């Protein structure tokens, strides 16, 4: 595992190189450290599932609202309903267009959790990557998410290609998860 500071001028390009090669990164968000990978790459999805000891749906990050909306399978008249649920410590599960992400991370009826973190590194990385980037907490299934890069490196050094170090993050339970379904927003995890 290579470790690089989020403030290093090569942090974004190093992360992009790993993502483009099907590798796994650990990166800081506004809530937790996340495992990241190309959300369209089945093999990369399998790697994250193996690391976490689980399978199923996962969320992705987007750089800004327009990017997130471009992925969604909703009509323009519904944007007002979801607008305030895009950004910050919120994940919105919504129907997405076909081919946006691997079917291995989609929920039922082609749904995907999308986040726009309030984090400069995430936003820059997403802006420069042409596909959605997986964002799932750094932990094994059923364990507490890790927030200390030194502990992350000890635990996952053989499974991850690159760790973007932003120092120890304040403890967070992660983002609040909402679902958009039948023209309504429902809270799934507070």
N, CA, C and O of each residue as an XYZ file, in Angstrom:
760
protein
N       0.848     -1.186      0.000
C       0.000      0.000      0.000
C       0.886      1.240      0.000
O       1.814      1.364      0.800
N       0.584      2.136     -0.900
C       1.251      3.432     -0.920
C       0.391      4.402     -0.107
O      -0.837      4.348     -0.169
N       1.038      5.286      0.652
C       0.328      6.298      1.437
C       0.786      7.667      0.967
O       1.984      7.925      0.846
N      -0.178      8.542      0.704
C       0.132      9.887      0.231
C      -0.801     10.880      0.928
O      -1.977     10.583      1.137
N      -0.292     12.033      1.280
C      -1.112     13.050      1.924
C      -2.129     13.614      0.932
O      -1.830     13.770     -0.252
N      -3.325     13.915      1.420
C      -4.327     14.532      0.534
C      -3.843     15.889      0.017
O      -4.342     16.375     -0.998
N      -2.873     16.507      0.709
C      -2.347     17.806      0.294
C      -1.200     17.700     -0.695
O      -0.738     18.716     -1.214
N      -0.734     16.493     -0.965
C       0.339     16.290     -1.932
C      -0.174     16.660     -3.323
O      -1.293     16.302     -3.692
N       0.638     17.368     -4.085
C       0.203     17.803     -5.427
C      -0.089     16.621     -6.356
O      -0.776     16.784     -7.365
N       0.422     15.447     -6.027
C       0.185     14.258     -6.854
C      -0.917     13.353     -6.315
O      -1.129     12.264     -6.847
N      -1.623     13.783     -5.268
C      -2.635     12.922     -4.648
C      -3.743     12.554     -5.629
O      -4.108     11.384     -5.743
N      -4.273     13.534     -6.327
C      -5.378     13.262     -7.275
C      -4.892     12.376     -8.411
O      -5.550     11.387     -8.735
N      -3.764     12.699     -9.023
C      -3.284     11.907    -10.164
C      -2.929     10.484     -9.728
O      -3.150      9.535    -10.480
N      -2.383     10.330     -8.522
C      -2.068      8.986     -8.013
C      -3.347      8.179     -7.812
O      -3.410      7.006     -8.182
N      -4.367      8.809     -7.226
C      -5.647      8.121     -7.015
C      -6.298      7.762     -8.351
O      -6.838      6.667     -8.503
N      -6.250      8.668     -9.305
C      -6.832      8.392    -10.623
C      -6.147      7.214    -11.303
O      -6.803      6.390    -11.939
N      -4.824      7.137    -11.167
C      -4.077      6.028    -11.779
C      -4.533      4.696    -11.191
O      -4.713      3.720    -11.920
N      -4.720      4.656     -9.876
C      -5.177      3.415     -9.229
C      -6.593      3.068     -9.676
O      -6.870      1.919    -10.022
N      -7.487      4.051     -9.671
C      -8.871      3.804    -10.086
C      -8.938      3.309    -11.527
O      -9.675      2.373    -11.834
N      -8.169      3.939    -12.405
C      -8.176      3.563    -13.818
C      -7.601      2.176    -14.065
O      -7.912      1.547    -15.076
N      -6.761      1.691    -13.144
C      -6.168      0.364    -13.311
C      -6.979     -0.733    -12.612
O      -6.559     -1.889    -12.570
N      -8.148     -0.361    -12.060
C      -8.991     -1.345    -11.386
C      -8.598     -1.592     -9.941
O      -9.038     -2.567     -9.332
N      -7.762     -0.701     -9.385
C      -7.299     -0.859     -8.015
C      -8.243     -0.257     -6.991
O      -9.294      0.291     -7.325
N      -7.835     -0.375     -5.730
C      -8.637      0.086     -4.590
C      -7.883      1.188     -3.856
O      -6.689      1.069     -3.581
N      -8.605      2.266     -3.545
C      -8.042      3.344     -2.748
C      -8.830      3.459     -1.438
O      -9.957      2.978     -1.322
N      -8.202      4.110     -0.465
C      -8.898      4.569      0.729
C      -8.761      6.079      0.692
O      -7.659      6.601      0.523
N      -9.878      6.788      0.849
C      -9.831      8.243      0.746
C     -10.753      8.891      1.776
O     -11.738      8.288      2.201
N     -10.429     10.121      2.175
C     -11.256     10.811      3.168
C     -12.489     11.424      2.518
O     -12.441     11.905      1.387
N     -13.596     11.395      3.260
C     -14.795     12.119      2.841
C     -15.117     13.117      3.948
O     -14.308     13.326      4.852
N     -16.277     13.722      3.881
C     -16.686     14.666      4.922
C     -17.192     13.954      6.175
O     -17.434     14.597      7.196
N     -17.353     12.634      6.106
C     -17.838     11.894      7.273
C     -16.853     10.814      7.716
O     -16.499     10.752      8.894
N     -16.414      9.978      6.811
C     -15.571      8.823      7.119
C     -14.505      8.642      6.043
O     -14.544      9.289      4.997
N     -13.557      7.755      6.316
C     -12.697      7.267      5.230
C     -13.517      6.260      4.444
O     -14.313      5.513      5.012
N     -13.317      6.247      3.141
C     -14.051      5.323      2.296
C     -13.133      4.471      1.453
O     -12.064      4.916      1.034
N     -13.559      3.224      1.202
C     -12.923      2.431      0.159
C     -13.444      2.976     -1.153
O     -14.636      3.249     -1.287
N     -12.566      3.133     -2.112
C     -12.983      3.639     -3.411
C     -12.490      2.759     -4.534
O     -11.422      2.154     -4.452
N     -13.288      2.698     -5.589
C     -12.944      1.944     -6.796
C     -13.849      2.428     -7.919
O     -14.839      3.122     -7.690
N     -13.490      2.049     -9.121
C     -14.309      2.341    -10.297
C     -15.624      1.571    -10.170
O     -15.630      0.340    -10.189
N     -16.719      2.287    -10.043
C     -18.027      1.662     -9.816
C     -18.552      0.903    -11.028
O     -19.566      0.213    -10.930
N     -17.879      1.020    -12.166
C     -18.311      0.280    -13.358
C     -17.506     -1.004    -13.555
O     -17.797     -1.789    -14.458
N     -16.501     -1.216    -12.717
C     -15.573     -2.328    -12.876
C     -15.963     -3.474    -11.935
O     -15.766     -3.387    -10.723
N     -16.520     -4.552    -12.508
C     -16.979     -5.689    -11.701
C     -15.864     -6.279    -10.835
O     -16.099     -6.623     -9.677
N     -14.656     -6.398    -11.387
C     -13.544     -6.983    -10.633
C     -13.180     -6.104     -9.432
O     -12.868     -6.619     -8.359
N     -13.220     -4.782     -9.611
C     -12.930     -3.866     -8.509
C     -14.023     -3.952     -7.440
O     -13.731     -3.896     -6.246
N     -15.268     -4.087     -7.867
C     -16.384     -4.266     -6.925
C     -16.162     -5.538     -6.109
O     -16.342     -5.540     -4.891
N     -15.770     -6.620     -6.788
C     -15.511     -7.884     -6.094
C     -14.395     -7.728     -5.065
O     -14.471     -8.293     -3.975
N     -13.359     -6.962     -5.410
C     -12.250     -6.740     -4.468
C     -12.761     -6.067     -3.192
O     -12.421     -6.490     -2.087
N     -13.570     -5.028     -3.342
C     -14.089     -4.343     -2.157
C     -14.993     -5.265     -1.343
O     -14.913     -5.288     -0.115
N     -15.843     -6.017     -2.016
C     -16.698     -6.964     -1.298
C     -15.872     -7.988     -0.529
O     -16.218     -8.345      0.597
N     -14.775     -8.466     -1.134
C     -13.896     -9.416     -0.455
C     -13.224     -8.777      0.753
O     -13.122     -9.406      1.806
N     -12.768     -7.542      0.618
C     -12.128     -6.833      1.730
C     -13.111     -6.678      2.886
O     -12.761     -6.920      4.040
N     -14.330     -6.276      2.576
C     -15.329     -6.014      3.611
C     -16.010     -7.283      4.120
O     -16.615     -7.278      5.192
N     -15.914     -8.363      3.355
C     -16.574     -9.599      3.745
C     -18.078     -9.513      3.590
O     -18.826     -9.964      4.458
N     -18.517     -8.938      2.493
C     -19.939     -8.743      2.248
C     -20.176     -8.661      0.747
O     -19.232     -8.729     -0.040
N     -21.420     -8.517      0.355
C     -21.757     -8.203     -1.035
C     -23.046     -7.401     -1.000
O     -23.725     -7.338      0.025
N     -23.366     -6.810     -2.094
C     -24.609     -6.042     -2.153
C     -24.389     -4.634     -2.643
O     -23.331     -4.289     -3.170
N     -25.409     -3.833     -2.457
C     -25.377     -2.474     -2.999
C     -24.339     -1.610     -2.268
O     -24.059     -1.814     -1.087
N     -23.784     -0.652     -2.997
C     -22.832      0.321     -2.455
C     -23.160      1.678     -3.048
O     -23.827      1.786     -4.078
N     -22.678      2.702     -2.377
C     -22.902      4.065     -2.852
C     -21.720      4.552     -3.684
O     -20.649      3.945     -3.701
N     -21.949      5.657     -4.368
C     -20.895      6.302     -5.148
C     -20.866      7.787     -4.807
O     -21.821      8.334     -4.255
N     -19.742      8.430     -5.152
C     -19.657      9.886     -4.997
C     -19.770     10.558     -6.355
O     -19.390     10.000     -7.385
N     -20.300     11.762     -6.327
C     -20.353     12.633     -7.500
C     -19.715     13.958     -7.102
O     -19.705     14.319     -5.925
N     -19.186     14.677     -8.076
C     -18.495     15.943     -7.802
C     -19.466     17.081     -7.516
O     -19.164     17.975     -6.725
N     -20.633     17.051     -8.160
C     -21.596     18.149     -8.026
C     -22.976     17.660     -8.462
O     -23.126     16.557     -8.988
N     -23.972     18.502     -8.233
C     -25.364     18.111     -8.522
C     -25.591     17.755     -9.978
O     -26.285     16.781    -10.270
N     -25.026     18.519    -10.896
C     -25.261     18.227    -12.316
C     -24.763     16.837    -12.694
O     -25.401     16.131    -13.475
N     -23.617     16.448    -12.134
C     -23.078     15.112    -12.404
C     -24.038     14.058    -11.853
O     -24.376     13.102    -12.550
N     -24.475     14.228    -10.616
C     -25.396     13.274     -9.996
C     -26.692     13.179    -10.798
O     -27.186     12.083    -11.059
N     -27.231     14.314    -11.183
C     -28.486     14.326    -11.942
C     -28.331     13.655    -13.298
O     -29.271     13.037    -13.799
N     -27.158     13.772    -13.888
C     -26.888     13.144    -15.181
C     -26.987     11.611    -15.083
O     -27.373     10.945    -16.043
N     -26.639     11.072    -13.931
C     -26.689      9.622    -13.737
C     -28.095      9.123    -13.436
O     -28.409      7.960    -13.689
N     -28.936      9.988    -12.900
C     -30.252      9.565    -12.408
C     -31.261      9.361    -13.530
O     -31.214     10.022    -14.567
N     -32.158      8.440    -13.293
C     -33.235      8.161    -14.224
C     -34.521      8.804    -13.679
O     -35.450      8.116    -13.256
N     -34.541     10.135    -13.704
C     -35.714     10.879    -13.231
C     -36.048     11.971    -14.245
O     -35.198     12.390    -15.031
N     -37.275     12.414    -14.213
C     -37.687     13.486    -15.113
C     -37.355     14.839    -14.475
O     -37.281     14.959    -13.252
N     -37.162     15.835    -15.306
C     -36.733     17.153    -14.820
C     -37.717     17.770    -13.829
O     -37.312     18.556    -12.973
N     -38.991     17.432    -13.929
C     -39.967     18.008    -13.000
C     -39.849     17.424    -11.588
O     -40.473     17.941    -10.661
N     -39.064     16.360    -11.408
C     -38.882     15.743    -10.082
C     -37.630     16.255     -9.372
O     -37.406     15.926     -8.207
N     -36.815     17.049    -10.054
C     -35.557     17.520     -9.476
C     -35.792     18.330     -8.203
O     -35.011     18.225     -7.257
N     -36.855     19.137     -8.162
C     -37.148     19.936     -6.964
C     -37.318     19.063     -5.728
O     -36.926     19.457     -4.630
N     -37.901     17.882     -5.902
C     -38.144     16.976     -4.778
C     -36.828     16.495     -4.167
O     -36.708     16.401     -2.945
N     -35.842     16.190     -5.014
C     -34.604     15.600     -4.511
C     -33.472     16.606     -4.267
O     -32.475     16.271     -3.627
N     -33.619     17.817     -4.765
C     -32.523     18.793     -4.744
C     -31.881     18.971     -3.368
O     -30.654     18.969     -3.268
N     -32.655     19.121     -2.332
C     -32.088     19.387     -1.010
C     -31.455     18.147     -0.370
O     -30.829     18.244      0.685
N     -31.616     16.987     -1.004
C     -31.022     15.760     -0.483
C     -29.701     15.427     -1.166
O     -29.111     14.376     -0.913
N     -29.245     16.318     -2.025
C     -27.970     16.134     -2.705
C     -26.938     17.080     -2.111
O     -27.067     18.299     -2.222
N     -25.920     16.520     -1.486
C     -24.833     17.321     -0.937
C     -24.638     17.106      0.542
O     -25.590     16.881      1.288
N     -23.373     17.181      0.959
C     -23.046     17.040      2.373
C     -23.187     15.610      2.850
O     -23.008     14.669      2.076
N     -23.505     15.447      4.109
C     -23.538     14.126      4.752
C     -24.850     13.396      4.485
O     -25.479     12.871      5.404
N     -25.254     13.369      3.214
C     -26.491     12.710      2.805
C     -26.211     11.806      1.616
O     -25.490     12.182      0.692
N     -26.781     10.624      1.648
C     -26.752      9.715      0.507
C     -28.187      9.549      0.043
O     -29.077      9.276      0.848
N     -28.411      9.712     -1.245
C     -29.751      9.557     -1.805
C     -29.774      8.331     -2.707
O     -29.022      8.245     -3.677
N     -30.643      7.386     -2.376
C     -30.824      6.201     -3.210
C     -31.920      6.521     -4.220
O     -33.040      6.878     -3.857
N     -31.571      6.387     -5.485
C     -32.459      6.803     -6.562
C     -32.229      5.900     -7.776
O     -31.147      5.335     -7.936
N     -33.227      5.768     -8.610
C     -33.091      5.010     -9.849
C     -32.080      5.711    -10.766
O     -32.102      6.932    -10.919
N     -31.191      4.908    -11.375
C     -30.186      5.472    -12.272
C     -30.324      4.868    -13.667
O     -30.950      3.826    -13.861
N     -29.725      5.551    -14.617
C     -29.744      5.089    -16.000
C     -28.956      3.789    -16.137
O     -28.040      3.522    -15.359
N     -29.313      3.011    -17.103
C     -28.626      1.750    -17.373
C     -27.161      2.012    -17.714
O     -26.847      2.945    -18.454
N     -26.268      1.185    -17.171
C     -24.848      1.289    -17.483
C     -24.063      2.281    -16.640
O     -22.855      2.418    -16.830
N     -24.710      2.972    -15.720
C     -24.020      3.968    -14.885
C     -23.036      3.291    -13.933
O     -21.952      3.820    -13.689
N     -23.398      2.136    -13.397
C     -22.537      1.423    -12.455
C     -22.731     -0.072    -12.632
O     -23.702     -0.523    -13.240
N     -21.790     -0.830    -12.090
C     -21.885     -2.284    -12.116
C     -23.199     -2.723    -11.481
O     -23.629     -2.166    -10.470
N     -23.827     -3.720    -12.080
C     -25.062     -4.253    -11.502
C     -24.809     -4.872    -10.123
O     -25.749     -5.079     -9.355
N     -23.553     -5.165     -9.811
C     -23.203     -5.756     -8.507
C     -23.375     -4.773     -7.353
O     -23.452     -5.195     -6.199
N     -23.437     -3.472     -7.637
C     -23.603     -2.505     -6.550
C     -24.966     -1.829     -6.567
O     -25.274     -1.017     -5.694
N     -25.783     -2.165     -7.562
C     -27.108     -1.564     -7.655
C     -28.098     -2.255     -6.731
O     -27.992     -3.450     -6.458
N     -29.056     -1.480     -6.259
C     -30.145     -2.026     -5.476
C     -31.270     -2.448     -6.401
O     -31.122     -2.443     -7.623
N     -32.394     -2.814     -5.805
C     -33.525     -3.268     -6.613
C     -34.037     -2.136     -7.511
O     -33.964     -0.958     -7.162
N     -34.540     -2.521     -8.644
C     -35.065     -1.596     -9.653
C     -34.024     -0.571    -10.107
O     -34.340      0.598    -10.327
N     -32.761     -1.039    -10.244
C     -31.676     -0.214    -10.781
C     -31.428      1.051     -9.957
O     -31.239      2.133    -10.513
N     -31.429      0.909     -8.630
C     -31.185      2.056     -7.758
C     -29.733      2.091     -7.300
O     -29.047      1.071     -7.246
N     -29.290      3.304     -6.974
C     -27.915      3.528     -6.560
C     -27.885      4.657     -5.533
O     -28.571      5.667     -5.690
N     -27.097      4.483     -4.493
C     -26.881      5.549     -3.523
C     -25.849      6.525     -4.065
O     -24.756      6.119     -4.458
N     -26.187      7.798     -4.088
C     -25.284      8.833     -4.616
C     -25.042      9.882     -3.545
O     -25.980     10.350     -2.900
N     -23.782     10.250     -3.357
C     -23.374     11.281     -2.399
C     -22.579     12.360     -3.103
O     -21.861     12.092     -4.066
N     -22.714     13.575     -2.616
C     -21.846     14.678     -3.042
C     -21.187     15.197     -1.765
O     -21.691     16.135     -1.147
N     -20.065     14.596     -1.364
C     -19.458     14.968     -0.084
C     -19.024     16.430     -0.049
O     -18.667     17.018     -1.070
N     -19.065     16.989      1.137
C     -18.562     18.340      1.357
C     -17.069     18.207      1.676
O     -16.625     18.477      2.791
N     -16.308     17.779      0.653
C     -14.893     17.497      0.811
C     -14.194     17.805     -0.506
O     -14.522     17.229     -1.544
N     -13.238     18.708     -0.457
C     -12.558     19.163     -1.676
C     -11.869     18.009     -2.408
O     -11.962     17.905     -3.631
N     -11.179     17.146     -1.663
C     -10.471     16.041     -2.312
C     -11.450     15.152     -3.086
O     -11.220     14.835     -4.253
N     -12.541     14.754     -2.428
C     -13.552     13.909     -3.097
C     -14.082     14.562     -4.363
O     -14.189     13.928     -5.413
N     -14.406     15.828     -4.242
C     -14.997     16.531     -5.376
C     -14.019     16.630     -6.545
O     -14.407     16.446     -7.699
N     -12.762     16.919     -6.252
C     -11.744     16.995     -7.315
C     -11.529     15.628     -7.951
O     -11.445     15.510     -9.174
N     -11.440     14.602     -7.119
C     -11.228     13.254     -7.641
C     -12.391     12.848     -8.549
O     -12.175     12.343     -9.651
N     -13.599     13.065     -8.092
C     -14.779     12.709     -8.876
C     -14.861     13.520    -10.169
O     -15.248     13.002    -11.216
N     -14.497     14.779    -10.081
C     -14.535     15.654    -11.255
C     -13.599     15.158    -12.358
O     -13.909     15.273    -13.544
N     -12.447     14.601    -11.955
C     -11.438     14.175    -12.931
C     -11.561     12.710    -13.348
O     -10.850     12.253    -14.243
N     -12.468     11.977    -12.693
C     -12.680     10.580    -13.065
C     -13.960     10.532    -13.885
O     -14.956     11.148    -13.506
N     -13.953      9.828    -14.974
C     -15.089      9.897    -15.901
C     -16.264      8.987    -15.515
O     -17.287      8.964    -16.199
N     -16.109      8.245    -14.420
C     -17.152      7.303    -14.003
C     -17.423      7.469    -12.508
O     -16.620      8.083    -11.805
N     -18.541      6.932    -12.010
C     -18.794      7.005    -10.564
C     -17.712      6.261     -9.775
O     -17.160      5.265    -10.242
N     -17.425      6.759     -8.584
C     -16.436      6.151     -7.696
C     -17.172      5.582     -6.480
O     -17.944      6.279     -5.823
N     -16.919      4.312     -6.197
C     -17.518      3.675     -5.018
C     -17.107      4.430     -3.764
O     -15.978      4.906     -3.648
N     -18.037      4.529     -2.838
C     -17.781      5.122     -1.525
C     -18.468      4.260     -0.473
O     -19.685      4.324     -0.299
N     -17.673      3.457      0.224
C     -18.196      2.609      1.299
C     -17.219      2.658      2.462
O     -16.006      2.700      2.257
N     -17.730      2.652      3.654
C     -16.900      2.853      4.844
C     -15.761      1.838      4.944
O     -15.883      0.689      4.518
N     -14.647      2.303      5.525
C     -13.470      1.456      5.704
C     -13.644      0.642      6.985
O     -13.375      1.110      8.091
N     -14.097     -0.576      6.794
C     -14.277     -1.531      7.884
C     -14.662     -2.869      7.282
O     -15.042     -2.960      6.115
N     -14.556     -3.888      8.089
C     -15.090     -5.177      7.685
C     -16.559     -5.175      8.085
O     -16.943     -4.487      9.031
N     -17.362     -5.920      7.391
C     -18.798     -5.946      7.645
C     -19.080     -6.225      9.117
O     -18.536     -7.166      9.694
N     -19.938     -5.397      9.722
C     -20.332     -5.565     11.111
C     -19.422     -4.868     12.111
O     -19.736     -4.825     13.301
N     -18.288     -4.316     11.647
C     -17.363     -3.625     12.538
C     -17.531     -2.115     12.414
O     -18.133     -1.623     11.459
N     -16.992     -1.388     13.388
C     -17.073      0.072     13.402
C     -16.155      0.640     12.312
O     -15.028      0.167     12.161
N     -16.608      1.642     11.550
C     -15.758      2.267     10.539
C     -14.482      2.846     11.165
O     -14.504      3.385     12.271
N     -13.385      2.723     10.435
C     -12.084      3.194     10.920
C     -11.856      4.639     10.490
O     -12.199      5.023      9.372
N     -11.272      5.439     11.388
C     -11.045      6.854     11.078
C      -9.592      7.282     11.225
O      -9.273      8.453     11.017
N      -8.703      6.354     11.579
C      -7.286      6.658     11.775
C      -6.476      5.997     10.656
O      -6.458      4.770     10.553
N      -5.799      6.804      9.807
C      -5.067      6.224      8.682
C      -3.980      5.225      9.098
O      -3.688      4.289      8.353
N      -3.387      5.412     10.261
C      -2.351      4.467     10.724
C      -2.975      3.095     10.988
O      -2.403      2.066     10.628
N      -4.136      3.088     11.612
C      -4.829      1.822     11.882
C      -5.355      1.198     10.583
O      -5.330     -0.022     10.418
N      -5.827      2.041      9.674
C      -6.299      1.552      8.373
C      -5.155      0.870      7.637
O      -5.325     -0.209      7.069
N      -3.974      1.514      7.651
C      -2.805      0.954      6.962
C      -2.415     -0.398      7.565
O      -2.070     -1.326      6.835
N      -2.470     -0.508      8.888
C      -2.139     -1.789      9.542
C      -3.126     -2.882      9.154
O      -2.734     -4.017      8.881
N      -4.393     -2.537      9.131
C      -5.449     -3.528      8.887
C      -5.582     -3.930      7.420
O      -5.850     -5.092      7.115
N      -5.395     -2.965      6.508
C      -5.745     -3.221      5.103
C      -4.581     -3.051      4.122
O      -4.807     -2.952      2.916
N      -3.341     -3.015      4.621
C      -2.204     -2.721      3.738
C      -2.063     -3.696      2.571
O      -1.643     -3.299      1.484
N      -2.404     -4.955      2.780
C      -2.238     -5.930      1.701
C      -3.408     -5.931      0.713
O      -3.322     -6.549     -0.348
N      -4.499     -5.243      1.056
C      -5.703     -5.299      0.217
C      -5.953     -4.026     -0.585
O      -6.751     -4.015     -1.522
N      -5.255     -2.947     -0.202
C      -5.522     -1.639     -0.807
C      -4.260     -1.135     -1.512
O      -3.148     -1.349     -1.029
N      -4.433     -0.473     -2.640
C      -3.287      0.020     -3.409
C      -2.783      1.376     -2.935
O      -1.581      1.638     -2.971
N      -3.699      2.247     -2.488
C      -3.330      3.616     -2.133
C      -4.213      4.134     -1.017
O      -5.431      3.957     -1.043
N      -3.595      4.773     -0.036
C      -4.336      5.425      1.041
C      -4.054      6.920      0.962
O      -2.899      7.345      1.000
N      -5.109      7.706      0.854
C      -4.986      9.165      0.867
C      -5.151      9.604      2.316
O      -6.235      9.485      2.888
N      -4.084     10.107      2.902
C      -4.036     10.426      4.333
C      -4.470     11.871      4.582
O      -3.841     12.816      4.107
N      -5.555     12.017      5.335
C      -6.033     13.345      5.753
C      -5.968     13.459      7.271
O      -6.625     14.316      7.862
N      -5.173     12.591      7.902
C      -5.119     12.580      9.355
C      -6.314     11.843      9.926
O      -7.171     11.351      9.192
N      -6.355     11.777     11.252
C      -7.472     11.102     11.914
C      -8.726     11.957     11.788
O      -8.719     13.136     12.142
N      -9.782     11.370     11.292
C     -11.048     12.086     11.133
C     -11.857     11.973     12.422
O     -11.774     10.970     13.131
N     -12.631     13.000     12.714
C     -13.522     12.949     13.876
C     -14.487     11.787     13.688
O     -14.913     11.510     12.567
N     -14.836     11.102     14.782
C     -15.749      9.975     14.652
C     -17.079     10.428     14.074
O     -17.623     11.461     14.464
N     -17.590      9.647     13.144
C     -18.878      9.923     12.505
C     -19.593      8.606     12.274
O     -18.954      7.578     12.051
N     -20.893      8.633     12.325
C     -21.676      7.436     12.019
C     -21.896      7.285     10.518
O     -22.522      6.324     10.070
N     -21.384      8.231      9.750
C     -21.554      8.170      8.304
C     -22.695      9.071      7.859
O     -23.253      9.831      8.651
N     -23.023      8.973      6.607
C     -24.050      9.851      6.052
C     -25.451      9.358      6.405
O     -25.658      8.180      6.693
N     -26.396     10.277      6.375
C     -27.803      9.918      6.506
C     -28.252      9.408      5.136
O     -27.954     10.017      4.108
N     -28.962      8.296      5.134
C     -29.370      7.674      3.874
C     -30.863      7.890      3.641
O     -31.698      7.579      4.491
N     -31.171      8.429      2.467
C     -32.548      8.675      2.052
C     -32.827      7.867      0.787
O     -31.911      7.538      0.033
N     -34.093      7.554      0.566
C     -34.492      6.884     -0.666
C     -35.587      7.690     -1.345
O     -36.555      8.117     -0.716
N     -35.404      7.887     -2.655
C     -36.436      8.535     -3.466
C     -37.205      7.432     -4.183
O     -36.654      6.700     -5.005
N     -38.496      7.331     -3.852
C     -39.331      6.287     -4.443
C     -40.766      6.778     -4.473
O     -41.255      7.349     -3.498
N     -41.429      6.562     -5.573
C     -42.834      6.957     -5.735
C     -43.047      8.446     -5.432
O     -44.018      8.825     -4.778
N     -42.126      9.277     -5.916
C     -42.191     10.740     -5.764
C     -42.116     11.203     -4.313
O     -42.552     12.307     -3.987
N     -41.559     10.353     -3.438
C     -41.421     10.720     -2.026
C     -40.012     10.402     -1.564
O     -39.341      9.535     -2.124
N     -39.569     11.116     -0.532
C     -38.285     10.858      0.098
C     -38.554     10.166      1.434
O     -39.372     10.617      2.235
N     -37.843      9.060      1.650
C     -37.993      8.305      2.899
C     -36.607      8.157      3.518
O     -35.640      7.887      2.806
N     -36.498      8.330      4.833
C     -35.217      8.165      5.508
C     -35.002      6.685      5.822
O     -35.879      6.028      6.382
N     -33.821      6.165      5.453
C     -33.507      4.759      5.713
C     -32.510      4.600      6.850
O     -32.575      3.623      7.596
N     -31.584      5.552      6.995
C     -30.598      5.507      8.077
C     -30.296      6.920      8.520
O     -29.897      7.764      7.718
N     -30.489      7.172      9.800
C     -30.243      8.514     10.339
C     -28.849      8.605     10.916
O     -28.456      9.658     11.417
